[in-house]
Amino acid sequence: MGDRIEAVRFGRYAVPLAHAVSDAKVATGRQRPLSQIDVLTCEITSRDGVGGLGFSYTTRAGCQAQFAHVKEIGELLIGQDPSDIGKVYDMLLWAGASVGRSGVATQAISAVDTALWDLKARRAGLPLAKLLGAHRDSVKVYNTSGGYLQAPIEEVKEKAGLSLKSGIGGIKIKVGQPDMKEDLRRLAAVREHIGQDTPLMVDANQQWDRASALRFGRAVEELGLVWIEEPLDAYDAEGHAQLAAALDTPIATGEMLSSVPELVRLIDLRAVDFLQPDVPRVGGITPYLKVVALADHAHLQVAPHFVMEIHVHLAAAYPRDSWVEHIEWLSPLFEERLEIEGGRMRVPERPGLGLSLAGRAQEWRLDEVGFRGTGR
């Protein structure tokens, strides 16, 4: 008969940032500064006493909608075999079929899917990376959180230096301001500060049109950037393909896309050199694995976006040595910390994701709902 899901609990949290940050979308008036990360958690307990923890997130808006969705479909999990992850995923998709297979619906399911993978790895007594089939015990890591646009360039340089001293291997800064010359000035200052050999990336957060992106790309060719991230609207696959073909500097994008077909379109058009899927946004580990299998078949690099707590495992299980993004914003939510040394982040040796909610997490909990079997 196998095991059965005995209880499920969902929580909605607002995790504050130490300081609000701004990227190109804020600089151009499209969004307000980011001051917190909203998180949907899922805790699953099986009849055999095995547990799993998963989570999704949103920025600025959407977490209430995710929470509302799991309140409607969460009870369906009771009595299901937690090992049948694909079957459970399809069941939850069909339960909310009228709202589609992307966006809020699948991002809500992502928390459940991740919890099920965590549970399966814990049952096996293995880190998730080992359960999936790890290629390495550590992954390359770069820092983003110190490079936002609200920070003066001297602060950006200082934080870049501190990141490198802490063992982080690369630095990413934000660009995409109304005056491109200011972007180029800040970028040149950071390159001079960290040296020519330190990996350096930039992220425009979808700021430019095609002509502007091409102009920027040509202007920075000699800086040896690892990649230019989101130079165009996230859904402009054709434009990214044209840019990737025209520039020597690699192109990275994909983090905003919330379905497998959208990411597959980038692969099919050769629109990226570094594909950047995001587990919570694309709908969970199950669809993520489908995407990266196709990315590997196309000989692409993968650099998953944000949530390093999940992506360290998935990057370690990808055949090509991948970059993982260091942003510490979710760290206060968990008891455990990731280890970084020599430019790389180590895969935790604890079973599953190796995470547990911190005791102080309840300070940020806004809502919760649970479902439990009858015991029959």
Phi, psi and omega in degrees: 000329182080178180282169178221150175285123183262325183209148177224137176226131177249142176229147175243126186233151171240104184265115184285146172274149178298323178216138177296145181236157182225136173243197185296329181293329176283318182299333180257010172082010182275335179219163175270161177305150182269123183240350178204160173246127179265130189234134171255121178254153175226123176244122182245135176238132180264166179299330179278001176089008177273140181241160176217145180236129175224166179203157170232177181206162170219162174239127175078316181202154172118339185291327177298323178293319176299315181297318178299322182293314181290334174297328181280325187251351188298326183296336180296341181288333184297128179091351179281151175283118184293345177283340183273065189296315180298318179297316179296320180300312180297322179300316181290325176299314181290331178297327179247031187301330184290344177255009170095182184241036175203175176070218187305318185299307182285332177293328174292316179297332180306320180298321178292312182301316179295320178297323179292319176294321177299316179298316181298318180291322177296319179300323179281350182072027184236147166301150181305320180303319180290323178298319181286333183110081186288146172260345183199165181260358177209162182226155177295143184226136176233156181256139176246326194296342179269001189245026183281162191285338180289341184276133173301155186298328178295324177292319178299316179297317180298314181292326176297316179298319179294321178299314181295321178294332180282354178109356177290145190263345183210165183230134173240136176238157180274143173226185178105024177286162180305326178257106182297330179299326177292322175301314183293324178295313180296320181295317179296322180294319179292317179301317178296322184289318185267349178093162186288337187267351180280128178303130183226131178237159172230154183225117182265354177050047172068027191282324195263160165274177187297317182294318180294319179297319179295319179297315179297314182301319179291327182290336185250009184304323185282352182278350177066041180293146175293319176196162166252121187258138177042057178291335185235174173310136186302334184263004179270074182295320180296317179297319177296323178296317178297319181293316180299324180286332186273336188249149171282326179293130180298153178250139178233137174191173177128347187295331184275349186280139190239027174207156178299313181302325180295319179287324178297327178298320176298319180294312184298324182273000185054045185273353181221155168259326174240112176277137187237063176292155182232116185308307180298326183282324183277352174114005177128178179292324181302306177291329178302315181297326176296317182294312186287337173297319178289324178297318178295320178300328179271006177064038180262153168279151176236134177224085187300148187270131170058203180026061180301335181297330175266315191288340176299324179289316184288324177294324178293335181267001178271138185301329182262136183300119193247157172271141171241141185272124177269107170226120191272010189299327181270353184305319181298341182285341187240152178288325189270159177234147178276144182264133182231133179199138174062033178082008184226152176256127182281142173287127179302144179271354179290152180298152179068216174289340182077031184237150169216148181293137179290153178300325182280357181302330181298339177298331185255003182283127180260334185196158174203156177211146181225158177226142183217145178288168181279347182087000180281000000 
